[in-house]
């Protein structure tokens, strides 16, 4: 009984329009920021280096370099604070987690671009 109740509650709170992305994609995450009574959209641009969890607890981590420092931010996939996720480019990866990018600087952090498959 308890697991079924949790499943019902989780399903009602999942996003109606699921975010579709993969590890290695360069994305713009549009986040709603509340400042008093005003609301604005802030964009965080970077490479998705990790995706973990499932259901309501699923999160993804985005990494970018600002002024020579690496900055990582973790977002919940099902958060209503995320208004939009734009995919800028698709990166080629052979791993599920790209934590090795933390040790790299400059051009070494770039991933090769994945090309769309040809339809016959």
C-alpha positions as CSV (number, residue, x, y, z in Angstrom):
1,X,0.0,0.0,0.0
2,X,2.7,2.5,0.9
3,X,4.7,2.2,-2.4
4,X,1.5,2.6,-4.4
5,X,0.6,5.8,-2.5
6,X,4.1,7.2,-3.1
7,X,3.8,6.4,-6.8
8,X,0.5,8.2,-7.1
9,X,1.8,11.3,-5.4
10,X,5.0,11.3,-7.5
11,X,3.1,10.9,-10.8
12,X,0.9,13.9,-10.1
13,X,3.9,16.1,-9.6
14,X,6.0,15.0,-12.6
15,X,6.5,17.5,-15.5
16,X,3.8,17.4,-18.2
17,X,6.4,18.2,-20.8
18,X,9.5,16.1,-19.9
19,X,13.0,17.6,-20.5
20,X,14.8,15.7,-23.2
21,X,18.6,15.9,-23.1
22,X,21.6,13.7,-22.9
23,X,25.0,13.8,-21.2
24,X,27.4,16.0,-23.1
25,X,24.8,18.3,-24.5
26,X,25.5,22.1,-24.2
27,X,22.3,23.7,-22.9
28,X,20.8,26.9,-21.8
29,X,18.7,26.3,-18.6
30,X,16.1,29.1,-18.2
31,X,15.3,29.4,-14.5
32,X,12.6,31.5,-12.9
33,X,14.0,33.7,-10.1
34,X,11.7,35.4,-7.6
35,X,12.9,38.7,-6.2
36,X,10.3,40.1,-3.9
37,X,7.1,40.4,-6.0
38,X,9.0,40.4,-9.3
39,X,9.8,37.4,-11.3
40,X,12.6,37.2,-13.9
41,X,14.3,34.5,-16.0
42,X,18.0,33.8,-15.5
43,X,19.9,31.7,-18.1
44,X,22.6,29.2,-17.0
45,X,24.6,28.0,-20.0
46,X,26.9,25.0,-19.8
47,X,27.6,21.3,-20.5
48,X,25.6,18.6,-18.8
49,X,28.1,16.4,-17.0
50,X,25.8,14.2,-14.9
51,X,22.3,12.9,-14.5
52,X,21.2,11.0,-11.4
53,X,18.2,9.6,-9.7
54,X,14.7,8.9,-11.0
55,X,11.2,10.0,-10.5
56,X,10.7,13.2,-8.5
57,X,14.3,13.1,-7.2
58,X,16.0,13.1,-10.6
59,X,18.6,15.8,-11.1
60,X,21.2,16.9,-13.6
61,X,24.4,18.9,-13.2
62,X,25.5,21.6,-15.6
63,X,29.1,22.9,-15.7
64,X,30.5,26.1,-17.2
65,X,33.7,28.1,-17.0
66,X,33.3,31.7,-15.7
67,X,36.4,33.9,-15.5
68,X,38.7,30.9,-15.5
69,X,36.8,29.2,-12.6
70,X,34.6,26.1,-13.1
71,X,31.0,26.6,-11.8
72,X,28.6,23.7,-11.5
73,X,24.9,23.9,-10.7
74,X,22.5,21.0,-10.0
75,X,18.9,21.3,-11.2
76,X,16.0,19.0,-10.4
77,X,14.5,17.7,-13.6
78,X,10.9,18.1,-12.5
79,X,11.2,21.5,-10.9
80,X,8.6,24.1,-11.8
81,X,11.4,26.8,-11.5
82,X,12.9,25.6,-14.8
83,X,10.9,27.3,-17.5
84,X,12.8,26.1,-20.6
85,X,15.8,24.0,-21.5
86,X,17.4,24.9,-24.9
87,X,19.9,22.4,-26.4
88,X,22.6,24.4,-28.2
89,X,24.7,21.4,-29.4
90,X,25.0,17.7,-28.9
91,X,28.3,16.4,-27.7
92,X,29.8,12.9,-28.4
93,X,30.4,11.0,-25.1
94,X,31.3,7.5,-24.2
95,X,30.6,7.8,-20.5
96,X,27.6,8.3,-18.3
97,X,29.3,11.0,-16.1
98,X,31.8,13.6,-17.4
99,X,33.6,14.4,-14.2
100,X,36.9,14.2,-16.0
101,X,36.0,17.7,-17.4
102,X,36.7,19.1,-14.0
103,X,40.4,18.6,-14.4
104,X,40.6,20.1,-17.9
105,X,41.1,23.7,-18.9
106,X,40.5,25.7,-22.2
107,X,40.1,23.8,-25.4
108,X,40.5,20.4,-23.7
109,X,37.0,20.8,-22.2
110,X,35.3,20.8,-25.7
111,X,33.5,17.8,-26.8
112,X,33.1,16.7,-30.4
113,X,29.7,17.5,-31.9
114,X,27.4,14.6,-32.6
115,X,25.9,14.7,-36.0
116,X,22.3,13.6,-36.7
117,X,21.8,10.2,-38.2
118,X,21.0,10.1,-41.9
119,X,17.5,8.9,-42.9
120,X,17.5,6.7,-46.0
